[in-house]
């Protein structure tokens, strides 16, 4: 036996390489530790997208404008009241036509939101009474309804209301209805039947 064969036999054996078993897939993707500035635009856009985004500055009624809400739904009343108070309007509330008429005569609000379907006298009867009363005949009135038949009846009659808003409604719609009734001083105005609202004057080109 040669010296070469002796050294070859005493060489330590190399351990076999053991590959650890693969982890089961969990569907979890680790969040990168660093996120470059500006990568949150997509999330911000999704938060601001939709009907709440304003394309222009909206005209609001003057702070302290007194608005009467007549509706038998506590949910609708609470929703409208919160929206209006956020714009610094004073809100009066009635849950039926009789109470609404009493408050309207006593307080003479600047604007009334009036539901069509009410317990006791309905919105149409309340509207006729308001228009016949000298104290309330010039108060602008926006009628409301989520009832299809009442909505159709409103468009057939149009008995002196200034506008109509279908339920459910959004915040932008509420304030766009108010904006359409404002005069140059930011006060809601009622126009008698046959009158037209004057459009803002546009200066002639030089």
C-alpha positions in Angstrom: 0.0 0.0 0.0 1.4 3.3 -1.0 1.5 6.4 1.2 -0.9 8.1 -1.2 -3.5 5.3 -0.6 -3.1 5.7 3.2 -3.8 9.4 3.2 -6.8 8.9 0.8 -8.4 6.4 3.2 -8.1 8.6 6.3 -9.7 11.7 4.7 -12.9 12.8 6.6 -16.1 12.1 4.9 -18.1 15.1 3.6 -21.5 15.5 5.2 -24.4 15.4 2.7 -26.2 18.7 2.1 -29.7 18.7 3.6 -32.2 21.1 2.0 -34.8 22.4 4.5 -38.4 21.8 3.6 -40.1 24.6 1.8 -42.6 26.7 3.9 -46.2 26.3 3.0 -47.6 29.2 1.0 -49.7 31.5 3.2 -50.7 34.1 0.7 -49.0 36.8 2.8 -46.8 39.4 1.1 -44.4 41.1 3.4 -44.7 44.9 3.5 -41.6 46.6 2.2 -39.7 48.4 4.9 -39.4 51.6 2.8 -42.1 53.2 0.8 -41.1 56.2 -1.4 -42.8 59.4 -0.8 -45.7 60.0 -3.1 -46.8 56.3 -3.4 -49.9 57.0 -1.3 -51.6 59.1 -4.0 -53.7 56.2 -5.1 -55.2 55.8 -1.6 -55.8 59.5 -1.2 -57.5 59.7 -4.6 -59.9 56.8 -3.6 -60.8 58.6 -0.4 -61.6 61.9 -2.2 -63.2 60.4 -5.4 -67.0 60.4 -5.7 -69.9 62.8 -5.3 -68.3 64.6 -2.3 -65.6 66.1 -4.4 -66.4 69.7 -5.4 -65.5 70.9 -8.9 -66.0 74.5 -7.8 -66.6 76.6 -4.8 -70.2 76.5 -3.7 -72.1 79.5 -2.5 -73.6 79.1 0.9 -76.4 80.9 2.7 -75.4 83.4 5.4 -74.5 81.9 8.8 -77.5 81.9 11.1 -80.0 81.2 8.3 -83.1 79.6 9.9 -84.2 76.4 8.2 -87.3 74.4 9.2 -87.3 70.7 8.5 -90.7 69.0 8.5 -90.4 65.2 8.2 -91.8 62.3 10.2 -88.6 60.3 9.9 -86.2 60.8 12.8 -83.4 59.5 10.6 -84.0 62.1 7.9 -84.5 64.9 10.4 -81.2 64.0 12.2 -79.3 63.7 8.9 -80.5 67.0 7.6 -80.1 68.8 10.9 -76.4 67.6 11.2 -75.6 68.7 7.6 -77.2 72.1 8.0 -75.7 72.8 11.4 -72.2 72.0 10.1 -72.7 75.0 7.8 -73.7 77.2 10.8 -77.4 77.3 10.0 -80.1 77.4 12.7 -82.3 74.3 12.4 -86.0 74.1 13.5 -87.7 70.6 13.5 -91.2 69.3 13.2 -92.3 65.7 12.8 -95.8 66.3 11.4 -97.6 68.9 9.3 -99.6 70.5 12.0 -96.6 71.2 14.2 -94.6 72.3 11.1 -97.3 74.9 10.3 -97.4 76.2 13.9 -93.6 76.6 14.0 -93.5 78.2 10.5 -96.1 80.8 11.5 -94.4 81.5 14.8 -90.8 81.6 13.7 -91.1 82.5 10.0 -87.9 80.6 8.9 -85.8 81.6 5.9 -86.3 78.2 4.2 -88.4 75.0 4.7 -87.7 71.4 3.8 -91.1 69.8 3.6 -91.8 66.1 3.3 -94.8 65.1 1.2 -95.9 62.0 3.1 -96.7 63.1 6.7 -99.0 61.9 9.4 -102.2 64.1 9.7 -102.1 66.7 6.9 -99.8 65.8 4.1 -97.1 68.0 2.6 -99.3 69.2 -0.2 -101.9 70.5 2.2 -99.2 72.0 4.4 -97.7 73.7 1.3 -101.1 75.2 0.3 -101.6 76.5 3.8 -98.2 78.1 3.9 -98.7 79.8 0.6 -102.1 81.3 1.7 -100.7 82.6 5.0 -99.4 86.2 4.6 -96.6 85.5 7.1 -95.2 82.4 5.3 -96.3 82.9 1.7 -92.9 84.1 0.6 -90.8 81.5 2.5 -89.0 79.3 -0.1 -89.9 75.6 0.2 -88.1 72.5 -0.9 -90.3 69.5 -0.9 -89.0 66.0 -0.3 -90.2 62.4 -0.8 -88.9 58.9 -1.3 -92.4 57.7 -2.4 -92.7 57.2 -6.1 -96.4 58.1 -6.3 -95.9 61.3 -4.2 -92.9 62.3 -6.4 -95.0 61.9 -9.6 -97.9 63.8 -8.0 -95.5 66.7 -7.1 -94.4 67.1 -10.7 -98.0 67.1 -11.9 -99.2 69.7 -9.3 -96.2 72.0 -8.6 -98.4 74.0 -6.3 -96.0 76.7 -5.3 -93.0 74.8 -4.2 -89.6 76.2 -5.1 -87.8 72.8 -5.6 -88.0 69.1 -5.0 -85.4 66.7 -3.6 -85.8 62.9 -3.8 -84.8 60.7 -0.9 -82.2 59.4 -0.3 -80.2 62.5 -0.9 -76.5 63.3 -0.7 -74.8 66.3 1.1 -73.8 68.0 -2.2 -77.4 67.8 -3.4 -78.8 69.4 -0.3 -76.5 72.4 -0.6 -76.9 72.7 -4.3 -80.7 73.0 -3.8 -80.1 75.7 -1.2 -77.6 77.5 -3.5 -80.1 77.6 -6.3 -82.5 79.7 -4.1 -80.0 82.3 -2.9 -80.1 85.9 -3.9 -77.0 88.1 -4.2 -76.9 88.6 -0.5 -76.9 84.9 0.3 -80.6 84.8 1.4 -83.0 82.1 0.2 -85.8 83.7 -1.9 -89.2 82.4 -3.1 -90.3 83.5 -6.5 -94.0 83.6 -7.2 -95.4 81.5 -10.0 -94.5 82.9 -13.4 -91.4 84.7 -12.2 -88.0 83.8 -13.3 -84.8 84.0 -11.4 -82.4 86.6 -12.9 -79.1 85.0 -14.1 -75.8 86.7 -13.1 -74.9 89.4 -15.5 -71.9 88.7 -17.7 -69.9 91.8 -18.9 -69.8 92.3 -22.6 -66.5 91.7 -24.4 -64.5 94.9 -25.1 
